[in-house]
């Protein structure tokens, strides 16, 4: 996960965030939607918000940006897949 700051800097979480899914969606757009819903779900328990968003929150704080998981959950989300992910969807 990463965040693009207004000055053009990209701050990346040093750890990989994973989200479990019972099956691979049929397209990358469907996968992006599953991720978007999981990361912004209002019913997500605080401990789960922390595990998903915590690495990015800490990286942003190190870059001088004061934020929290609840704020990040409500920002726009854009999926930028790596080639290995795109290869899963022929």
N, C-alpha and C positions, 0 to 999 in steps of 0.2 A: 504494500500500500504506500501511496505517496500523496503529498499535497503540493499543489502549485501555488506559490505565494504571489502577491500582486506585483512584486519587483522582478518576477520571472524566475526566482530561485525555486528549485524542486527539492522538497524535503522528503526523504524516503524513510520508512520504518526499517530498522535493521533486522527485524524478524519477519518471517513469513506468516501471514494470517491465513488460516484455513477455515473452510466452511463445509460441513458434511452434507452430502446429498445422496439420497437412495439410488439415484441413477443419473447418468449423464444426459443433460437436456439435448434436444434435437439440433440446436443451432447455437452459435456463439451469442446471438442476441438474447436467446432464452436463458443462457447461462448468466449473462450480465444482469438480467432481470432477477434471477434467483439471488444473486449476490447483493444486488441493490435492496431487495426486500429483506434479506437477512440482516444486513448492516443497519437498516433504518427502522427495524421493527420496534414499535413503541413498547411492546410487551417483553422485550429482551431484558432479562434480569441484570442488575447492576454488575454482578461479577462477570457475566458474559460480555457486557459492553466493555468492561475493562480489559478482558482478554483479547477481544477483537481490535479495539481502538487504542489500547494502552501503549503499544510500541510506537505508533504514529504520534500520539499525544506527547510522549517523552521526547521524540525526535524534534517535534515542533517547539517544545519548551527549550530544548538545547539550542534551537535556532532563534530563540527570543520571542516566540509566539505563545501567548498565554491562552490556552483553550482546554476543552474537556471533551469527553466522549459524546455527551449529549449535544453539544454544539456541532461537532463533526457529523453526527448522524443526520442532521438536518440540512447539510450543504449539498449542492449538486454532486452527482457521482458520474464518473466517466470511466468505462472499462477500456484499458489499453492492453490487449493481449500480447503475450510473447509468441513467437513462432511455434513453440511446442504446444501451446494451447490451441492455436488456430489449426494445427495439424490434426486435432481430434475431431474437427468438423469438416469432412470432405465436401 
